[in-house]
Amino acid sequence: MRLPLKSLAAALLITVSAPAFADKVTDAIGAGLKYYEEQRLAKAIGELGYAVGQISRRLAEIYEATMPPAPGGWKTQKARRQGVRGGIFSTGVIINKRYRQLDGRGSITAQLIVDNPMMQAFAAMFVNPQVAAASGFERTRVRGVSEEALIKYDPDNKRGEARLMLASRVFIKLNGSGLESEEVLKEMLQGWNYAEIKRIAEIK
């Protein structure tokens, strides 16, 4: 049927913003529709798959912009972005961004995971406080969200970790080593643009 495909094309176009980016996407969507009407289905899938790939990369870039800035005395390194396997039209992303202390040995990896099929596994310790406590985590409040974050710090090994889950769809994780305290993790937890994350993911 043609209607579902055209509806999909319209939905794809709604997500496009920058003109140069829109040209690539709309050209691919147009070609996909043309191939579909000609019943050249493999070609149609290829063109639409390309369009979705371009939109997914743009989505990952937008999500990356919500990640916290480097704390004072730290610097950021280039982020690594990837899609989540879930079919050709998956909207899932995984972004890893590294932060390094300028005058010290501190290192923190910030991870943002959206719409991962394994999200339920991540949610276990948020649902059951005993699971979190058994793993050494304590609960802490974060500005801008109703959910509580989890944080732990090992002073002997100078390692720490923080986690937060939003609406069972967005998982945020900070993993640090060479840390003198947990304060930098708490600061970075507060540094995410949670309002923008919710807007992008359409979380109420």
C-alpha positions, 0 to 999 in steps of 0.5 A: 500500500502506498499510504503507509509509505507516504506517511512514513516519508512525511514523518521523516521530513518533519525531523529535518531542519538544516537546508543542506541536510534536508536536501540529502534526506528529501532527495533520498525520500523522493527517490524511495517513493519513486522506486516504490511506485515502480515496485523496485522495492529493494531500491526503495528500501535502500533510499529510505534506509539512507534517509533514516541513517542521515536523520539518525546521525543528526539526532545523535548530534542533537543529543550530544549537545545535551551532554554536560560541559567539562567541569573547571580544570577538565577538558572534553574529548571527541564523542563517539556516536552509534545507532542502536540496533532495532531495525532500519527505522530505530531511533535509538542512539548511544553516545560516549564522551570522555572528559580528562582532568588537566592537572591530575589523573582524573578521567570520566566517561559520560554515556547517553543511551536512548531507546535501547532494547536492553533498557529493562535490564538497566532499570532493575536497580532504579525499581528496587532500592535494595538492588542499588544499595547492594551494589553500593549506590546511594540516591541523590536528587538532580535539578530538573527531573523528578527521578532520583539518580544513583551515585557511588564512590570508592575512596580507596581506588578513587573510582566513582559512578553515577546513573540516572534513568528518565521515563525508562527510555533514557539512561545516563551514566558517568564512570570516573577514575582518578577522582579525589571525591564524588563532587565532580560526578555530582556537578556533571549530573547537574550539567545535562540539559534534561529539558532538551533531552525530554523535548527531543525524546518527546518525554512528558 
